[in-house]
Amino acid sequence: MAHSYGQALGRFFERRVAVKADVPDLVQDVFLRLSRMPDPAAIEKPEHFLFVTAANVLKDRARRDAVRGAGLHDELLDDGLAGSEIPPDRVLESREAAERLQAVLLELPERTRDIFVLRVLEGVKMADVARAFGISTRAAEKHQAKALARVTAALEDWRER
């Protein structure tokens, strides 16, 4: 199972953490929790279980970091204090687009949002997404299409402002 889902979990975490060096530890935490289960083979929907567990690992890490005050300092770049070559207005525009995307995703029904995130943002195959939710591939495709239409409309509205 680790070989089958390790890369997908890695992509899941890479998109959600600031320090990319933490990704292997987070993936390991998911599999550690799986190994502590009395009968991991009895899990009916392993994909769903793993990604829900991954989300819980992130929540636990955020709680620990909040208690320890992590993130209250700036990390120095390896190459000194070199700045970005990306113009500040582009950075701001990208942040605004990301915030708009997040807001739209939060407006979606939970299942639709989860299917969209797994398929589009995480790159999980549609058949695997459908299996994780216990639905047909066609039903998962409908959820993805609904989410994609809402996201596209919202970002077009945002661009036109």
VEXKOL-81560 format. One line per 4 residues: number of its first residue (from 1); their letters; for each residue x, y, z of N, C-alpha, C, CB. Coordinates in steps of 0.05 Angstrom, whole numbers, plus 32768, in hexadecimal, padded with zeros to 4 digits. Each point is the difference from the previous one (the first is absolute). Last residue first. Glycine has a CB too. Layout:
N
NUM> A> X Y Z X Y Z X Y Z X Y Z; ...
//
This chain:
161
161> RERW> 7EF9 8346 7EFB 7FFC 8016 8013 8014 8016 7FFB 7FEF 7FE1 8021; 800D 7FC7 7FB3 7FF1 8016 7FF3 7FFE 8018 8012 7FE7 7FDF 7FE6; 8040 7FCE 8038 8011 800D 7FEB 7FF3 8018 7FF4 8014 7FD4 7FF6; 7FBA 7FF7 8047 8016 800D 800E 8012 800F 7FEC 7FFF 7FDD 8024
157> DELA> 7FBC 7FEC 7FBB 7FF5 8018 800D 8016 8010 800D 7FD4 7FE8 8007; 8045 7FC6 7FD6 7FFA 8013 7FEA 7FF4 801A 800B 7FF9 7FD9 7FE1; 8016 7FE1 805C 801A 800C 7FF8 7FFC 8013 7FE8 8018 7FD7 8010; 7F9D 7FF9 800F 8009 8012 8015 801A 800E 7FF8 7FEA 7FE3 8022
153> ATVR> 7FF2 7FDA 7FA5 7FEF 8018 8000 800A 8014 8015 7FD9 7FE4 7FF2; 8053 7FC9 800A 8005 800F 7FE8 7FF0 801A 8000 8009 7FD6 7FE7; 7FE8 7FED 805F 801A 800C 8002 8006 8012 7FE8 8010 7FD9 801B; 7FA0 7FF4 7FE4 7FFF 8015 8014 801B 800F 8003 7FDD 7FE5 8018
149> ALAK> 801F 7FD0 7FAD 7FEF 8016 7FF6 7FFF 8017 8014 7FE5 7FDF 7FE6; 8047 7FD3 8035 8010 800E 7FEC 7FF0 8017 7FF4 8018 7FD6 7FF5; 7FBD 7FF0 8047 8014 8010 800E 8010 8011 7FEC 8003 7FDD 8024; 7FBF 7FE5 7FB9 7FF2 8015 800F 8014 8013 800E 7FD9 7FE0 8008
145> AQHK> 8049 7FD4 7FCC 7FF6 8014 7FED 7FF2 8017 800E 7FFB 7FDB 7FDE; 8022 7FDC 8057 8016 8010 7FF6 7FF7 8015 7FEC 801E 7FD8 8006; 7FA2 7FEC 801A 8009 8011 8015 8017 8012 7FF7 7FF2 7FDD 8022; 7FF1 7FE2 7FA2 7FEC 8015 8003 8007 8013 8016 7FDD 7FE0 7FEF
141> EAAR> 8059 7FD4 8005 8004 8013 7FEA 7FEC 8017 8002 8012 7FDB 7FE3; 7FE3 7FDD 8058 8018 8010 8008 8005 8015 7FEA 8014 7FD9 801A; 7FAA 7FE9 7FD4 7FF7 8013 8015 8016 8012 8009 7FDF 7FDD 800F; 8036 7FE0 7FB3 7FEF 8014 7FF3 7FF6 8014 8015 7FF2 7FDF 7FDD
137> TSIG> 803E 7FD5 803F 8012 8013 7FF3 7FF0 8017 7FF4 8021 7FDB 7FF6; 7FB2 7FF4 805D 8009 7FF9 7FE5 8012 8016 7FF5 7FD5 7FE7 7FF8; 802A 8008 8072 7FED 8008 7FEB 800A 7FF8 7FE5 7FF1 8027 801D; 803B 7FD7 803E 7FEC 7FEB 7FFE 7FEA 8008 7FEC 8009 7FF3 802E
133> FARA> 804B 803B 7FEC 7FE7 800A 800B 7FE9 7FEC 7FFD 8010 802E 7FF4; 8048 7FBE 7FEE 8004 800A 801B 7FE6 800A 800C 802F 800D 7FF3; 7FD4 7FD7 7FB2 8002 7FE9 8013 8002 8009 801D 8016 7FE5 7FDB; 7FEC 805C 7FE1 7FE5 7FF4 8002 8000 7FE9 8014 7FF7 800E 7FD0
129> VDAM> 805C 8019 801C 7FF0 8013 800F 7FE4 7FF4 8004 8019 8027 7FED; 8021 7FA9 7FDC 8008 7FFE 801C 7FF0 8013 8012 802E 7FF3 7FF1; 7FC5 8011 7FB2 7FF6 7FE6 800A 8007 7FFD 801D 8005 7FEC 7FD2; 801C 8060 8002 7FE4 8002 8005 7FF5 7FE5 800A 7FFC 8023 7FDC
125> KVGE> 806A 7FFA 8037 7FF0 7FF6 7FE9 7FE2 8000 8008 8027 7FE4 7FF0; 801F 8062 803C 7FF7 7FE4 8004 7FEE 7FF8 7FE9 8003 8005 8033; 802B 8053 7FE0 8006 7FEE 7FEA 7FF9 7FE3 8003 8024 801F 7FF7; 7FD2 8038 803F 8012 7FEB 8009 8008 7FED 7FEA 7FEC 8004 802D
121> LVRL> 7FD8 8046 7FC4 8017 800C 800D 8015 7FEA 8009 7FE3 8025 800F; 7FCB 7FC2 7FC2 800D 8016 7FF1 801A 8009 800E 7FD3 800E 7FF0; 7FF9 7FA9 8037 8004 7FFB 7FE3 8011 8016 7FF3 7FD4 7FE9 7FFF; 8016 801D 805F 800F 7FE7 7FFB 8006 7FFD 7FE2 7FEA 7FEB 8028
117> VFID> 7FE0 805E 7FF1 801B 8003 800B 8011 7FE7 7FFA 7FEF 801E 8024; 7FB5 7FE0 7FC6 800F 8014 7FEF 801D 8001 8009 7FD5 801B 7FF8; 7FF1 7FB2 803D 8005 7FF3 7FE6 8010 8012 7FEE 7FD5 7FE6 8004; 800F 803E 804E 8014 7FEB 8004 8007 7FF2 7FE6 7FF0 7FFA 802F
113> RTRE> 7FCA 8046 7FD0 801A 800C 8004 8016 7FEB 8003 7FE9 8027 8017; 7FBE 7FBB 7FE3 8008 800C 7FE7 801C 800C 8002 7FD0 8009 7FF5; 800A 7FD6 805A 8007 7FEA 7FEE 800A 800B 7FE5 7FDE 7FE2 8017; 8001 805E 8029 8019 7FF3 8008 8009 7FEA 7FED 7FF3 800A 802F
109> PLEL> 7FD5 804A 7FAC 7FFA 7FEA 8013 801A 7FF0 8005 7FCF 7FFD 7FEF; 8042 8068 7FF7 7FF6 7FE7 7FF4 7FF8 7FEC 8015 801D 8008 7FD9; 800D 804D 8039 7FE3 8003 7FFC 7FF4 7FE6 7FF4 8007 8031 7FF8; 8057 7FD9 8017 7FF3 7FFE 801A 7FE1 8003 7FFD 8029 8012 8016
105> LVAQ> 800F 7FFB 7F9E 8001 7FE4 8008 7FF1 7FFC 801B 802C 7FFA 7FE8; 7FDF 805D 7FF9 7FED 7FF2 7FEF 7FFF 7FE2 8008 8008 8020 7FDA; 8038 8017 8050 7FE5 8008 8008 7FEB 7FF0 7FF0 8011 802E 800C; 8049 7FC7 7FDC 7FFA 7FF3 801A 7FE4 8007 8009 8031 8003 800C
101> LREA> 7FEE 8027 7FA7 7FFC 7FE3 7FFB 7FF9 7FF2 801A 8020 8002 7FDA; 7FF7 8058 802C 7FE6 7FFD 7FF3 7FFA 7FE3 7FFB 8005 802D 7FEB; 8050 7FE8 8036 7FEC 8005 8014 7FE4 7FFD 7FF5 801F 801F 8018; 8028 7FDB 7FAC 8000 7FE9 8011 7FEB 8003 8017 8031 7FF9 7FF5
97> AERS> 7FDD 8050 7FD1 7FF3 7FEA 7FF2 7FFE 7FE7 8011 8012 8013 7FD5; 801D 8036 804E 7FE3 8006 7FFF 7FF1 7FEA 7FF1 800B 8031 8001; 8053 7FCA 8001 7FF5 7FFB 801B 7FE2 8005 8000 802C 800D 8015; 8002 8008 7F9C 7FFF 7FE3 8004 7FF4 7FF9 801C 8028 7FFB 7FE1
93> ELVR> 7FE8 8060 800B 7FEA 7FF5 7FEF 7FFD 7FE2 8004 8008 8025 7FDF; 8040 8005 804C 7FE7 8008 800C 7FE8 7FF5 7FF0 8016 8029 8012; 803F 7FCA 7FCA 7FFE 7FF0 8018 7FE5 8006 800E 8032 8000 8005; 7FE5 8034 7FB1 7FF8 7FE5 7FF7 7FFD 7FED 8019 8019 8007 7FD4
89> DPPI> 8005 8051 803A 7FE4 8001 7FF8 7FF7 7FE5 7FF6 8006 8030 7FF3; 8056 7FDC 8027 7FED 8000 8016 7FE3 8000 7FF8 8023 8018 801A; 802A 7FBD 7FA6 7FF7 801A 8008 7FEB 7FFF 8017 800A 8011 7FD2; 8044 7FA5 801E 7FE4 8005 7FF8 7FF7 801B 800A 7FF6 7FCE 8002
85> ESGA> 805E 8008 8011 8001 800F 7FE7 7FE3 8006 7FF6 802C 7FEA 7FF5; 7FF9 800A 8074 7FF3 7FF3 7FEA 8003 8011 7FE7 7FE0 7FE9 801F; 806B 801C 8030 7FE3 8004 7FFD 7FF6 7FF1 7FE7 8004 802C 8017; 8054 7FC3 8030 7FF7 8006 7FE5 7FE1 8002 7FFF 8029 7FEA 7FEC
81> LGDD> 801E 8008 805C 7FE7 800D 8003 7FF6 8009 7FE5 800C 800F 802E; 8033 7F9B 7FE0 8002 801A 800C 7FE4 800C 8003 802E 8007 7FED; 7FD6 7FA3 7FEF 8013 8010 7FF1 8002 801D 800A 7FF5 7FE4 7FD8; 7FD0 7FDB 8051 801A 7FF4 7FFE 8015 8011 7FF2 7FE9 7FD4 7FFF
77> LLED> 7FC4 8058 8038 8004 7FF1 7FE7 801D 7FF5 7FFF 7FDF 801E 7FE9; 7FE7 7FF4 8072 8013 800C 7FEE 8003 7FEF 7FE7 8019 8014 8027; 7F8E 7FF7 8019 8016 7FEE 7FFA 8013 800E 7FEC 7FE1 7FD8 8007; 7FDE 8053 8048 8004 7FFD 7FE4 8017 7FEE 7FFB 7FED 802E 7FF7
73> HLGA> 7FCC 7FD1 805F 801A 800B 7FF7 8001 7FFB 7FE1 8017 7FF8 802D; 7FA3 7FE8 800A 8001 801B 8009 801B 800D 7FF8 7FE2 7FF4 8026; 8000 7FAF 7FCD 7FF6 8012 7FEC 8002 801D 8008 7FE2 7FDC 7FF1; 8016 7FDD 805C 800D 7FFC 7FE6 7FF4 8013 7FEC 800A 7FD0 800B
69> GRVA> 7FE2 8020 8056 8006 801A 7FF5 800F 7FFE 7FE5 8002 8012 802E; 7FD7 7FA9 8010 801D 8004 8001 8008 801B 7FF4 8007 7FCF 7FFD; 7F9E 8014 8002 8008 7FFF 801C 801E 8008 8002 7FDD 7FDD 8009; 7FFF 801B 7FA1 7FF4 8017 800D 8009 8001 801E 7FD8 7FFE 7FE0
65> DRRA> 8041 7FB8 7FEC 800F 8017 7FF8 7FF6 8019 800E 800A 7FEB 7FD4; 7FC7 7FC4 8038 801A 7FFF 800E 8010 8019 7FF9 8000 7FCE 7FFE; 7FAF 8029 7FD5 7FFB 8004 801D 801A 8001 800F 7FD4 7FE9 7FFC; 802F 8001 7FA9 7FFA 801C 8004 7FFB 8007 801D 7FED 8001 7FD2
61> RDKL> 8020 7FA5 8016 801A 800F 7FFD 7FFB 801D 8005 8011 7FDE 7FDF; 7FA3 7FEA 801F 8010 7FFB 8018 801A 8010 8000 7FEC 7FD2 8003; 7FDF 8031 7FB0 7FF3 800E 8016 8010 7FFD 801A 7FD3 7FF9 7FE9; 8049 7FD6 7FCC 8006 801D 7FFC 7FF3 8010 8017 8002 7FF9 7FCE
57> VNAA> 7FEC 7FAB 8030 801D 8004 8006 8007 801E 7FFE 800B 7FD1 7FF0; 7F9F 8015 7FF4 8002 8000 801D 801D 8004 8009 7FD8 7FE2 8003; 8017 8013 7FA2 7FF5 801A 8008 8002 8003 801F 7FE1 8000 7FD8; 8038 7FAD 8003 8014 8015 7FF9 7FF6 801C 8009 800F 7FE4 7FD8
53> TVFL> 7FB6 7FD3 8032 8016 7FFF 8014 8015 8015 7FFA 7FF7 7FCF 8005; 7FC6 8028 7FBC 7FF4 800B 8019 8015 8000 8016 7FD1 7FF0 7FF2; 8048 7FE7 7FBF 7FFF 801D 7FFD 7FF2 800E 8017 8000 7FF9 7FCF; 8007 7FA7 8031 801A 800C 8000 7FFF 801E 7FFD 8012 7FD6 7FEC
49> FHEP> 7F9D 7FF8 8010 800C 7FFF 801A 801B 800E 8001 7FE9 7FD4 8008; 7FED 8021 7FA5 7FF2 8013 8010 800C 8002 801C 7FD5 7FF7 7FE6; 804B 7FC6 7FE1 8008 801B 7FF6 7FF4 8016 8011 8004 7FED 7FD2; 7FE5 7FB7 8041 801B 8008 8009 8008 801C 7FF6 800C 7FD0 8001
45> KEIA> 7F99 7FFB 8015 8007 8015 7FEC 801C 800A 8007 7FCF 800D 7FF7; 800E 7FAC 803D 7FF0 7FFD 7FE8 8009 8013 7FEA 7FDA 7FF2 801C; 805E 7FDE 8036 7FF6 801B 7FF8 7FF2 7FFD 7FE5 8026 8017 8018; 8009 7FA2 8019 7FE3 8001 8002 7FF5 801B 7FF7 8003 7FE0 8026
41> APDP> 805B 8009 7FE1 7FF4 7FF3 7FE8 7FE2 8002 8001 8027 7FE1 7FFE; 8010 803D 804C 7FFF 8013 7FEA 7FF3 7FF4 7FE7 8029 8015 8012; 7FD3 7FD5 8057 7FFE 7FF1 7FE8 7FFE 8013 7FE8 7FEA 7FD9 8019; 802B 8048 8040 8000 7FE3 8005 7FFF 7FF0 7FE6 7FE9 8009 802C
37> MRSL> 8046 8058 7FD8 7FE5 7FF5 7FFF 8001 7FE2 8004 7FF0 8025 7FE1; 805D 8015 8016 7FF6 7FFD 801B 7FE4 7FF5 8002 801D 8025 800D; 8010 7FF2 7FA0 800C 7FE8 800C 7FF7 7FFB 801C 8028 8009 7FE4; 7FBB 8045 7FEE 7FF5 7FE8 7FF3 800B 7FE7 800E 7FFB 8019 7FD4
33> RLFV> 8029 8039 8045 7FE5 7FFD 800B 7FF3 7FE7 7FF4 7FFC 8032 8006; 8057 7FE4 7FD7 8003 7FF7 801C 7FE4 7FFC 800D 802C 801A 8003; 7FD9 800A 7FA7 8004 7FE3 8000 8005 7FF5 801C 8012 8004 7FD2; 7FE4 8059 8024 7FE7 7FF3 7FF6 8003 7FE2 8002 7FF6 8027 7FE1
29> DQVL> 8056 800D 8033 7FEC 8002 8015 7FE6 7FF2 7FF8 8014 802B 8010; 8030 7FE0 7FAF 8006 7FEA 8014 7FEC 8000 8017 8031 8004 7FF4; 7FCA 8042 7FCE 7FF7 7FE7 7FF3 8005 7FE8 8013 800B 8013 7FD2; 8015 803F 804B 7FE3 8000 8000 7FF5 7FE7 7FF4 7FFF 8032 7FFE
25> DPVD> 805E 7FDE 7FFF 7FF7 7FFA 801B 7FE2 7FFE 8002 8029 8017 8011; 7FFE 8003 7F9C 8004 7FE3 8006 7FF7 7FF9 801C 8026 8000 7FE0; 7FD2 805D 8008 7FEE 7FEE 7FF2 8006 7FE3 8006 7FFD 8022 7FDC; 8034 8030 8042 7FEE 7FF2 8012 7FEF 7FEB 7FF3 7FFF 8029 801B
21> AKVA> 803C 8014 7FB7 8010 7FEB 800D 7FEF 7FF0 8014 8029 801D 7FFA; 7FB6 8032 7FD7 7FFF 7FE7 7FF0 800F 7FE9 800D 7FFB 801C 7FD7; 7FD4 803D 8051 801B 7FF3 8001 7FFF 7FE5 7FF3 800B 8019 802B; 7FA5 8019 7FD9 8014 8013 7FF8 801C 7FF4 7FFE 7FE4 8024 8015
17> VRRE> 7FBB 7FA8 7FDC 8013 8008 8014 8014 8013 7FF4 7FFB 7FD4 8018; 7FBD 8002 7FB6 7FF3 800A 8019 8014 8009 8015 7FDB 7FE3 7FF6; 8034 7FF1 7FB3 7FEF 8016 7FF9 7FF5 800E 8019 7FF3 7FE9 7FD6; 8043 7FC8 8030 8010 8015 7FF4 7FEF 8019 7FFA 801D 7FDD 7FEC
13> FFRG> 7FBA 7FD3 8035 800D 8010 8014 8010 8017 7FF4 8002 7FD7 801D; 7FD3 7FED 7FA8 7FEB 800B 8012 800D 8013 8014 7FE3 7FD7 7FFB; 8055 7FF4 7FCF 7FF5 8017 7FF1 7FEB 800F 8011 8008 7FE8 7FD4; 801A 7FC9 8050 8015 8014 7FFF 7FF7 8019 7FF1 8022 7FDC 8001
9> LAQG> 7FA6 7FD9 8002 8000 800E 801A 8015 8015 8000 7FF0 7FD6 8016; 800D 7FF5 7F9E 7FE8 8010 8001 7FFE 800F 801B 7FE9 7FE0 7FE2; 805E 7FE2 8013 8003 8018 7FEF 7FE8 8012 8001 801E 7FE5 7FE2; 7FDE 7FC9 804F 8015 8012 800A 8003 8019 7FEF 8017 7FD8 8012
5> YSHA> 7FAF 7FD7 7FE1 7FF5 801A 8007 8014 8014 800A 7FD7 7FE8 800B; 803E 7FBC 7FD6 7FEA 8009 7FF0 7FF7 801C 8005 7FF2 7FD1 7FFF; 8052 8005 8036 800A 8005 7FE5 7FE9 800B 7FEE 8023 7FDC 8005; 7FC7 8009 8052 8012 8017 8001 800A 8008 7FE4 800D 7FF3 802F
1> M> 7FC0 7FBE 7FDE 7FEF 8018 8000 8011 8019 8000 7FDC 7FE7 8018
//
